Amino acid sequence: MNLPPSAPAKRDRTRLDASGRILVMMKPPRAAARPLLPTSPFGAPPLTPPAEQFAVDDQVTHDKYGLGRVVSVEDDTALIIDFGQQRVRVTTPCAKLTKL
Protein backbone atom coordinates (compact mmCIF):
# COMPACT_ATOMS: atom_id res chain seq x y z
CA MET A 1 0.00 0.00 0.00
CA ASN A 2 1.26 3.38 -0.92
CA LEU A 3 0.19 6.64 0.59
CA PRO A 4 -1.20 9.26 -1.79
CA PRO A 5 1.31 12.00 -2.64
CA SER A 6 -1.12 14.68 -1.46
CA ALA A 7 -0.64 13.76 2.22
CA PRO A 8 3.03 14.46 3.10
CA ALA A 9 2.10 15.70 6.60
CA LYS A 10 0.66 12.29 7.54
CA ARG A 11 3.75 10.35 6.43
CA ASP A 12 5.73 11.25 9.54
CA ARG A 13 2.90 10.00 11.79
CA THR A 14 1.76 7.02 9.69
CA ARG A 15 3.48 3.64 9.34
CA LEU A 16 2.68 0.35 7.64
CA ASP A 17 2.97 -2.88 9.60
CA ALA A 18 4.07 -6.28 8.13
CA SER A 19 0.55 -7.16 6.94
CA GLY A 20 0.11 -3.84 5.13
CA ARG A 21 -2.24 -2.20 7.66
CA ILE A 22 -1.80 1.48 8.34
CA LEU A 23 -0.81 2.38 11.89
CA VAL A 24 -1.24 5.98 12.99
CA MET A 25 1.09 7.24 15.73
CA MET A 26 -0.74 9.20 18.41
CA LYS A 27 0.62 12.22 20.20
CA PRO A 28 1.11 11.84 23.95
CA PRO A 29 -1.70 13.45 25.96
CA ARG A 30 -1.04 16.85 27.47
CA ALA A 31 -1.40 17.36 31.17
CA ALA A 32 -4.46 19.37 32.14
CA ALA A 33 -3.88 22.80 33.65
CA ARG A 34 -4.32 22.69 37.39
CA PRO A 35 -6.36 25.39 39.11
CA LEU A 36 -4.67 27.53 41.75
CA LEU A 37 -5.82 26.74 45.25
CA PRO A 38 -6.85 29.69 47.43
CA THR A 39 -4.37 28.60 50.10
CA SER A 40 -1.46 28.24 47.67
CA PRO A 41 1.64 30.26 48.58
CA PHE A 42 2.16 30.90 44.86
CA GLY A 43 -1.16 32.65 44.26
CA ALA A 44 -1.81 36.35 44.58
CA PRO A 45 -2.05 37.58 48.18
CA PRO A 46 -5.62 38.22 49.31
CA LEU A 47 -6.70 41.83 49.44
CA THR A 48 -7.26 43.10 52.96
CA PRO A 49 -10.01 45.65 53.52
CA PRO A 50 -8.83 49.03 54.80
CA ALA A 51 -8.83 49.43 58.57
CA GLU A 52 -11.80 51.30 59.95
CA GLN A 53 -11.01 54.83 61.18
CA PHE A 54 -12.53 55.95 64.47
CA ALA A 55 -12.94 59.46 65.83
CA VAL A 56 -13.91 60.86 69.23
CA ASP A 57 -17.69 60.62 69.91
CA ASP A 58 -18.24 57.80 67.37
CA GLN A 59 -20.83 55.29 68.50
CA VAL A 60 -19.57 51.71 68.38
CA THR A 61 -20.77 48.28 69.34
CA HIS A 62 -18.63 45.49 70.74
CA ASP A 63 -19.57 41.79 70.78
CA LYS A 64 -18.67 41.44 74.47
CA TYR A 65 -19.29 44.89 76.00
CA GLY A 66 -22.23 46.15 73.90
CA LEU A 67 -22.98 49.74 72.86
CA GLY A 68 -20.39 52.42 73.62
CA ARG A 69 -18.92 55.77 72.62
CA VAL A 70 -15.30 56.50 71.71
CA VAL A 71 -13.71 58.76 74.35
CA SER A 72 -10.13 58.88 73.10
CA VAL A 73 -8.07 57.75 70.08
CA GLU A 74 -4.39 56.85 70.61
CA ASP A 75 -2.46 57.21 67.30
CA ASP A 76 -4.91 54.94 65.41
CA THR A 77 -3.56 51.95 67.38
CA ALA A 78 -5.91 51.93 70.37
CA LEU A 79 -9.25 53.36 71.45
CA ILE A 80 -10.67 54.14 74.85
CA ILE A 81 -14.38 53.43 74.77
CA ASP A 82 -17.01 54.27 77.40
CA PHE A 83 -19.53 51.42 77.67
CA GLY A 84 -21.59 52.98 80.47
CA GLN A 85 -20.42 50.94 83.51
CA GLN A 86 -16.76 50.82 82.43
CA ARG A 87 -14.16 52.30 80.11
CA VAL A 88 -12.19 49.81 78.05
CA ARG A 89 -8.99 50.24 76.03
CA VAL A 90 -9.32 48.33 72.73
CA THR A 91 -6.45 47.91 70.28
CA THR A 92 -7.27 48.34 66.59
CA PRO A 93 -8.03 46.64 64.30
CA CYS A 94 -10.55 44.68 66.36
CA ALA A 95 -12.88 42.18 64.67
CA LYS A 96 -15.42 42.43 67.50
CA LEU A 97 -15.73 46.22 67.22
CA THR A 98 -18.14 47.81 64.72
CA LYS A 99 -18.69 51.48 63.99
CA LEU A 100 -22.35 52.57 63.91
Contacts in CASP RR format, 6 or more apart in sequence:
PFRMAT RR
TARGET T0000
AUTHOR 0000-0000-0000
METHOD contacts of the structure
MODEL  1
MNLPPSAPAKRDRTRLDASGRILVMMKPPRAAARPLLPTSPFGAPPLTPP
AEQFAVDDQVTHDKYGLGRVVSVEDDTALIIDFGQQRVRVTTPCAKLTKL
1 16 0 8 1.000
1 20 0 8 1.000
1 22 0 8 1.000
3 10 0 8 1.000
3 11 0 8 1.000
3 14 0 8 1.000
10 24 0 8 1.000
13 24 0 8 1.000
13 25 0 8 1.000
14 22 0 8 1.000
14 23 0 8 1.000
14 24 0 8 1.000
14 25 0 8 1.000
15 22 0 8 1.000
15 23 0 8 1.000
15 25 0 8 1.000
16 22 0 8 1.000
16 23 0 8 1.000
17 23 0 8 1.000
36 42 0 8 1.000
36 43 0 8 1.000
51 76 0 8 1.000
51 92 0 8 1.000
51 93 0 8 1.000
52 92 0 8 1.000
52 93 0 8 1.000
52 97 0 8 1.000
52 99 0 8 1.000
53 76 0 8 1.000
54 60 0 8 1.000
54 70 0 8 1.000
54 73 0 8 1.000
54 79 0 8 1.000
54 92 0 8 1.000
54 99 0 8 1.000
55 70 0 8 1.000
55 73 0 8 1.000
56 70 0 8 1.000
56 71 0 8 1.000
56 72 0 8 1.000
56 73 0 8 1.000
57 69 0 8 1.000
57 70 0 8 1.000
58 69 0 8 1.000
58 70 0 8 1.000
58 99 0 8 1.000
58 100 0 8 1.000
59 67 0 8 1.000
59 68 0 8 1.000
59 69 0 8 1.000
59 70 0 8 1.000
59 99 0 8 1.000
59 100 0 8 1.000
60 67 0 8 1.000
60 68 0 8 1.000
60 69 0 8 1.000
60 70 0 8 1.000
60 79 0 8 1.000
60 81 0 8 1.000
60 97 0 8 1.000
60 98 0 8 1.000
60 99 0 8 1.000
60 100 0 8 1.000
61 67 0 8 1.000
61 68 0 8 1.000
61 97 0 8 1.000
61 98 0 8 1.000
61 100 0 8 1.000
62 68 0 8 1.000
62 81 0 8 1.000
62 83 0 8 1.000
62 88 0 8 1.000
62 90 0 8 1.000
62 94 0 8 1.000
62 96 0 8 1.000
62 97 0 8 1.000
62 98 0 8 1.000
63 96 0 8 1.000
64 96 0 8 1.000
65 81 0 8 1.000
65 83 0 8 1.000
65 86 0 8 1.000
65 88 0 8 1.000
66 83 0 8 1.000
67 83 0 8 1.000
68 81 0 8 1.000
68 82 0 8 1.000
68 83 0 8 1.000
68 84 0 8 1.000
69 81 0 8 1.000
69 82 0 8 1.000
70 79 0 8 1.000
70 80 0 8 1.000
70 81 0 8 1.000
71 80 0 8 1.000
71 81 0 8 1.000
71 82 0 8 1.000
71 87 0 8 1.000
72 79 0 8 1.000
72 80 0 8 1.000
73 79 0 8 1.000
74 80 0 8 1.000
76 92 0 8 1.000
77 91 0 8 1.000
77 92 0 8 1.000
78 89 0 8 1.000
78 90 0 8 1.000
78 91 0 8 1.000
78 92 0 8 1.000
79 89 0 8 1.000
79 90 0 8 1.000
79 92 0 8 1.000
79 97 0 8 1.000
80 87 0 8 1.000
80 88 0 8 1.000
80 89 0 8 1.000
80 90 0 8 1.000
81 87 0 8 1.000
81 88 0 8 1.000
81 89 0 8 1.000
81 90 0 8 1.000
90 97 0 8 1.000
END
